[in-house]
Amino acid sequence: MGRHRKGNGKRRQALGITEVQRSCVACRVKRTATELLRFVRGPEGLLGLDLAKSMPGRGAWLCPKPGCLKHGLQKGAFARALGGAIVSTHESLIEEVQTILVDACKSRLGLAFRAGQLVAGREKVFTGVNENEVKLVICSHDLSERTLRDVSGALLKYPQVPVFVGVDQLATGAAIGRGVTGVLGVSGRDFTGPLTTILSTLNEWMGWSHLSEIKSDLLGTSAPVMGASEPSQIGDVSPQRSV
Ligand SMILES: [Zn+2]
């Protein structure tokens, strides 16, 4: 068994899957480098997001949480890790990071669409999942709770297909050169891999947890559902933004 695991690790390494563990500069929690954001310090003392995690020099790792960014700046953790004072404010950085993550997500969607590896609209997505073509489903965060429930419910029998919350319907449509679009299905590992990484990060950064709440509700497990008594509010809930 041990040998098997070792071999698997080597294979993952050969595939270029980063499993290196890093600590968040703010809360010190250890996670894989894939799950964390990397920041670098510019010559003027500005803190910049290194989305590709490949810029030379010192880097500071951070959970994709606005709260960790604020905390890390306030307690001087970035300055210590990067060897120089930081002049950026957390307000401007929180906005900047959000823009970079949303843009990265949109550009990945555009690439998948142009490569013919993306379908839009509920019916096409369900057909694609059923035919084992679609490997990843994305629902815009501003879809109605009813639509989110319908989609989550229909996909419950396909637990191997992850469902992420994505950018709003207008931005999603613009990314693939269509009108307002809220439900997408992606196929092809070249596209699902990078999208999984960016969407996991974006979901955590934005505090988009409505899908997992709906899912546990549908499955009858007792996860706390925020605003459960006010279902019309669920599309606007972004619990982690109160930093
Ligand atoms: Zn953290």
Residues whose N, C-alpha, C, O or C-beta is under 5 A from the ligand:
A	BS01	ZN	C24 A26 C27 C63 C68
